[in-house]
């Protein structure tokens, strides 16, 4: 009903930018509400687990920030958050990864551990002739210490064959 009112109003005067904005905002709000409602319904009614991929969003945001050569604190924070989210959803930390049947999220945790250290090394190499800002050094030290004490390093289980 409301969408038809907006459409009719825009037919009468399509130059009204405020109407276009309000119609778009209304459409987005309704879509968002319905999407959230469907997600809640899916989670509550089905016994199936929906794969939690929030970690992947932070991983990709970190890679984008790294490619755009943004402040190292930004991509390190994204990689750290991705690692925390992987741990929350039950990532495993094997001593050896079974490549024929890898443990749940083992390859992903390895990739994040590698990615943080690789981006730090790359940043150090890029600034080889110039001193790094104190804040960047602090961020790198904290990241190395955090990942050095993370479950990836401390919680190791053997590969089941």
N, C-alpha and C positions, 0 to 999 in steps of 0.2 A: 504494500500500500504506500509506504513512505517513498520507496524507490520510484514508483509511478508518479508520485507528486513531484519529485525532483526532475524526472524526465519531462513531465508536462511543462514545468516551469522553465526548463532549459530550452524546450521547443519554442516557447513564447519569446524568450530573450536569451540566446546562447552567449551573449557577450558578458553576462554576469559571472565574473570570476569567483565571487564569493559562493555562488550556488554550486559551481564545479567543485570547489574545495570542500564544501559541506557534504556534497554527494559522495565524494571520494572518502572523506572521513567516516561518514555513516557506513558506507560499503565495507571499509576496512574493519570497523568496529564489529559489525554483524558477522563478518567472516571470521574474525579472531574469536568472538564469543562461541560461534558454532564449532570451530576447530577445537577449542579447549573443552567444550562440552563432549564432543565425540571422543577426545582422548580420555577424559575421565570415565566415560561410559565404557570404552574399550578396556581400560585397566580394571574397572570394577566388575565387569561382566565376564570377561574371558579369563581363562586360567593361563593363557599364554603370556610369556614375558616379551615385552617389546624391547628390542635392543637399544640400550642407552648409548647414544653416540655423542653426548655432550663433549666428551674428551676430544673427539675428532674436530669439533668446531674450534676449540682452543688451539689444537695442534695446527690447523690450517691458518688461523689468525696469526699464530706465531711465525709460520713460514712466510705469510704475506708481509708481516712487519719486517722480517729479516730481508726479504727481497727488496722492499721499499727503502731499506737502509735506515729504518727508524731507530730511535733510541734503544740500546740493548736491553734496558729495563723492561720495555714493552714485550719483546719476544721471549725473554726469559720468564716473565710472569705468565705468559700464555702457555709455554711449555711446562712450567711448574704446575699450573692449574690442570692441564691435561693429564699430567702424571698423577695428581691427587684424585682426579675423577676416575682414572683407570683403576687405581687402588680401591676406590669405593665400590666399583662394580665387580670386583673380584678377580682382578688380573693375577696371574700366577708368575712366579719368579724362579724359573728352573735354572739349575746349574748348567744344563745342556738343553738346547731346544731340539725337540724331535721334529725334523723337517717333514717327515712323512705324515705325521699327525701332531702339529704343534699344540701345545697346551693353550688354554683359553687366554687370549690377549698377551701371550708371551712375546711375540714378535713386535707388537705395538709398544710394549714397555721398553724393549730393547731399543727400538727406533727413537723413542723419546730420550732415553738416557744418552744415546749416541748424538742426537740432534743438539741437545744442550751443550755438550762438550765440543762438538764440531763448530757450533756458531761462536762459542767463546774463543776457540783457537783461530778461527777465521778472522774474528775481530782483532785479536792480538796480532795476527800476521798482517792485516791491512794497515794497522797503526804501528808497524814495526819501528819506524823512524821517529814517530811522534809519541809523546807521553799520553797515556790515557787519562781522562778526567777522573778525579777521585771518586765520584759517584758511580761511574762505570766499573771501576776496580772493586768497589764495595759490592755492587750487584753481582759481579762475577764470582767473588769469594763466597758470598752467601749462597749462590746457586750451586757451586761446587760442593760446599759443605752440606747443603740440604740434600743434594742427590747422593752424596757420599754416605749419608746416614739414612737414606730412604730404604724402603722395603726391597727395592731392586737389588741393593747391595747386601742388606742384612738378612733378608728372608729368602733363603734359597732352598728349593726342594728338588729332589732328583727326578729325572725323566722316567716316566713309567713306560716300559716297553711291552 
